[in-house]
Amino acid sequence: MICAITDRALVQTFTGRDLPGAADVNTQLRLIAERVMPGFG
């Protein structure tokens, strides 16, 4: 599994596209820890 953490500003800088619904990095990490990682335990 590959989990990509997306920084909205970085995506906009490189692609010119905005991700208005994207969660911030800390929220993404928390969601991975809470919802994805338990499946591997």
N, C-alpha and C positions, 0 to 999 in steps of 0.2 A: 504494500500500500504506500502511496505517496501522498502526503498531505502538504499542500502548498499554502503558505500563509501569504495573503495578499495585502499589500499596503496600497490603499486607494490612490495616494499622491504619486507613488512610484509608477503604478500602472498608467496614470494619466500622463506622466512625464514621458514614458517610453512609447505609448500607443496613441496618445491624444484622446483616449476614451475615458469617460467618467464612470465610476461604479457607485451610483448613489445608494444602492441597497447594501453595500458591503460593510460588514462589521469591522471595527478597528482591530488591530493586531492582538491586543490583549484579550478581547472578546473571542476572537478566533481561537486563540490558544486555550482559553477556558472551555470553549465548546468542544474542542478536540479531547481535552482531558476528561470532561464530564460525559460525553456522549459516544466517543469513538474508542478511547483506550480501554474502558471497562470490558469491551468485547474481546480483548486480548488477554484478559486476566483470568 
